């Protein structure tokens, strides 16, 4: 029995990057005002390694997970906490910048 192809996923406002990642992120930062979300620990690590993240917004939820890829898959970059905010009854947003 053959393997069926997976359906193509799409996200609103998503961009498929076919060029050098550093160049694509720099262009995106110049063309977008406001925040740019980086999804997934592997992409976040690549952009962190390139030194292109200006701010980390980490949301803490009271959930214990036993599997998955950690957000900082390699050693955590040096960070400085600049803000914290309670969101609802169960979530805290921590905002860090590279130190």
C-alpha positions as CSV (number, residue, x, y, z in Angstrom):
1,X,0.0,0.0,0.0
2,X,1.4,3.4,-1.0
3,X,2.1,6.3,1.4
4,X,-0.4,9.1,1.0
5,X,1.1,12.7,0.8
6,X,0.4,14.9,3.7
7,X,-1.9,17.9,3.1
8,X,-0.1,21.2,2.7
9,X,-0.4,23.3,5.8
10,X,-0.9,27.1,5.5
11,X,-0.9,29.8,8.1
12,X,-2.2,33.3,7.6
13,X,0.6,35.8,6.9
14,X,3.2,33.0,6.7
15,X,6.2,33.3,4.3
16,X,8.1,30.4,2.8
17,X,11.8,31.3,2.9
18,X,13.7,30.0,0.0
19,X,16.8,32.2,0.3
20,X,19.5,32.6,3.0
21,X,17.7,32.7,6.4
22,X,19.8,35.7,7.7
23,X,19.0,37.7,4.6
24,X,15.3,36.8,4.7
25,X,15.0,37.7,8.4
26,X,16.8,41.1,7.9
27,X,14.5,41.9,5.0
28,X,11.4,41.0,7.1
29,X,12.6,43.1,10.0
30,X,13.0,46.1,7.7
31,X,9.6,45.7,6.1
32,X,7.4,44.9,9.1
33,X,6.6,47.3,11.9
34,X,5.8,45.6,15.2
35,X,6.4,42.1,16.4
36,X,7.5,39.1,14.3
37,X,6.7,35.7,15.7
38,X,9.2,32.9,15.4
39,X,7.5,29.5,15.6
40,X,9.3,26.4,16.8
41,X,12.5,25.8,18.7
42,X,14.6,24.8,15.7
43,X,13.8,28.1,13.8
44,X,14.2,30.1,17.0
45,X,17.6,28.5,17.6
46,X,18.8,29.3,14.0
47,X,17.6,33.0,14.3
48,X,19.2,33.2,17.8
49,X,22.5,31.8,16.5
50,X,22.4,34.5,13.8
51,X,21.9,37.2,16.5
52,X,18.7,38.4,15.0
53,X,16.3,38.2,17.9
54,X,15.7,41.6,19.6
55,X,13.3,40.3,22.3
56,X,12.1,37.0,23.7
57,X,8.5,36.9,25.0
58,X,8.1,33.7,27.0
59,X,4.7,32.7,28.3
60,X,4.6,30.4,31.4
61,X,1.6,28.1,31.7
62,X,1.2,25.8,34.7
63,X,1.5,22.6,32.5
64,X,4.1,19.8,32.8
65,X,5.2,18.3,29.5
66,X,7.3,15.2,29.3
67,X,8.4,15.3,25.6
68,X,9.2,17.8,22.9
69,X,12.0,20.0,21.8
70,X,13.1,22.5,24.4
71,X,12.8,26.2,23.2
72,X,16.5,26.7,23.8
73,X,17.7,23.5,22.1
74,X,21.4,24.5,22.6
75,X,22.8,26.4,25.6
76,X,20.6,29.4,26.5
77,X,21.9,32.7,25.2
78,X,22.7,35.4,27.8
79,X,19.4,37.2,28.5
80,X,18.2,40.1,30.6
81,X,14.7,40.3,32.0
82,X,13.1,43.6,31.1
83,X,9.4,43.1,31.9
84,X,6.9,40.6,33.4
85,X,3.1,40.7,33.1
86,X,0.3,38.6,34.5
87,X,-2.1,37.5,31.7
88,X,-5.3,36.1,33.1
89,X,-5.3,33.9,36.2
90,X,-2.8,31.3,35.0
91,X,-0.2,32.8,32.6
92,X,2.8,35.0,33.1
93,X,4.6,36.7,30.2
94,X,8.3,37.2,30.7
95,X,10.1,39.6,28.3
96,X,13.9,39.2,27.8
97,X,16.4,40.9,25.6
98,X,19.8,39.6,24.6
99,X,22.3,40.6,27.3
